[in-house]
C-alpha cells in the first residue's frame, strides 16, 4: 500500500463548500492532511433556472457539514468565508490557515466565478442556459475569481514558502480548457487559460524550491448543475461513457499532491 506522504501536510482549498472542492477536502483529510476550506455563499436565485433547485441550494451552503464530517473522522479542518474577487482577502486566508493549522503546503485553486457569455446576440445556449453578451462586468467577474485570485494565491503561497525556507509544496489548479477558445463561455475559457499560464509559470520558477505546479482538466462533472440534455451529451462524448463525479476529480488532485507525484510538474492532466 502506498504512503502518499500527506500526513500532517496543510492544504488550502478554495470553493470547498460543495462539489469538487468539498470532495477534495475530504480526500486529502482521509490521507492525513489538515485542510483549510474557503467558500462564498451565493444567492440561490442567481442560479440559472434551467438547473435543478438543489444546485442553487448547494452553492448557498457553508462548509460546516464538510468540516464536521472531517473532524468526526479524526481529521483536522478549519474554514473561512471569503470573496476571492476581493484581492485583499488573500493574505488573510493564509494568516488564518497558519494560525489554526500551520503553514500552507498544498494550494488547490478550485473556486470559479462561472458565468456564460458570448459574442453572439443569442440569449440562451443549446442547453437552454442563459447567455449574456461579453461586457466589462462579465469579464471582471470571471477574471477576478478564475485568474487574478489564483495568481495572487500562488504568489502569497510562494512568498511564504520561500521565506520559511520550506522544501516541499504543491500547487494544483482546475481548468476546463479554454486556450483554444470556449464558445458560449467566452470569459470563463479565457480566465481558465490565464490561470493555466500562471500555473505553468509557477512550475518553471518554483521547482527549485521543491514546489510542483499542475492543472487538472476534468471532463464535465455533475456537481448538481447537469440538465438531462447535458448529461446525455457528456455520456455520448466520453470515451468511458460515464459521467465523472467530484470524487473522481478529488482522487486525481490527491495523487498530484502526493509524494509519488514529486516529479510531475508543469502538466495539464486531462481526465476522460
C-alpha positions, -999 to +999 in steps of 0.1 A: +000+000+000+013+034-010+020+060+017+010+092-001+031+113+023+003+137+032+001+131+069+002+165+087+006+184+055-016+215+054-039+222+024-058+253+014-087+246-009-108+273-025-145+268-033-148+240-009-184+241+003-197+217-024-187+198-055-150+192-063-137+214-036-156+196-008-147+162-023-110+173-024-111+184+012-125+150+023-100+131+001-069+150+014-081+147+050-086+110+046-049+108+038-040+127+069-037+162+056-051+191+076-075+211+054-084+248+053-116+254+033-126+287+018-160+293+003-185+320-006-222+316-001-241+326-033-277+336-036-297+305-049-317+329-070-286+336-091-285+301-103-299+295-138-335+283-136-327+255-161-306+239-133-320+217-105-331+237-074-306+217-054-277+233-073-286+267-061-290+254-026-256+237-026-239+270-037-255+287-008-241+263+018-213+270+043-185+244+048-199+234+083-210+200+072-178+192+054-157+204+084-179+184+108-175+152+088-137+155+086-134+162+123-157+133+133-135+110+112-105+122+133-091+148+109-083+185+112-103+211+093-110+248+095-128+272+072-133+308+063-158+325+041-141+348+016-149+366-016-119+359-038-130+387-061-116+409-033-078+408-036-072+419+000-086+386+014-056+365+001-031+373+029-059+369+055-067+334+043-031+323+047-029+341+081-059+322+094-048+289+080-013+293+096-029+303+129-052+274+131-034+246+112+001+256+103+019+268+072+001+260+039+020+234+018-007+225-007-027+251-026-058+239-046-072+266-068-107+252-073-131+282-069-148+296-100-170+326-107-185+308-137-209+326-160-219+321-196-212+350-220-209+352-258-200+375-287-233+364-304-268+380-299-281+347-285-298+348-251-297+311-244-273+283-254-283+249-269-288+235-234-312+263-225-288+281-202-289+319-200-263+338-220-252+374-217-230+394-240-193+398-233-190+431-214-169+447-188-189+432-159-187+396-173-150+400-179-142+414-145-164+390-126-148+360-143-112+371-143-113+382-107-120+347-094-106+324-120-074+343-130-065+371-106-073+352-074-053+321-083-023+343-094-024+362-060-028+329-041+001+314-059+022+345-052+013+345-015+020+308-012+054+311-029+064+341-008+057+324+025+072+291+013+105+308+004+106+330+035+104+300+058+130+280+037+105+253+030+114+225+006+081+208-002+050+223-018+021+216-042+000+239-064-029+224-082-054+243-103-086+233-121-094+241-157-119+233-183-096+242-211-100+275-229-067+281-246-083+273-280-115+293-273-146+285-253-178+294-273-207+302-251-185+306-221-160+331-236-147+348-205-147+316-184-125+300-210-102+330-213-098+332-175-091+295-172-065+298-199-049+326-179-049+305-147-032+277-166-005+300-178+001+314-143+004+278-130+028+267-157+050+298-149+049+287-113+061+253-122+090+267-141+100+293-115+093+275-082+106+240-089+140+249-073+121+254-040+106+220-041+072+231-054+053+213-081+025+231-100+000+213-122-035+217-136-063+191-136-086+192-166-117+171-157-145+162-181-178+179-173-185+170-137-221+168-123-219+189-092-257+194-094-259+216-124-264+189-151-296+191-171-308+159-188-295+173-221-261+180-206-258+145-190-268+128-223-243+149-243-215+142-218-221+104-218-221+103-256-189+123-259-170+105-232-148+075-243-157+059-210-194+065-215-198+077-179-202+110-160-174+119-137-181+127-101-164+152-078-148+123-060-132+111-093-115+145-097-106+147-060-086+114-064-065+129-092-059+161-071-048+139-042-024+120-064-008+152-076-004+163-040+013+131-031+049+121-026+045+098-056+039+128-079+071+146-069+084+145-105+052+157-121+051+194-127+041+218-154+015+195-167-022+197-175-037+163-165-066+157-188-093+133-175-118+115-197 
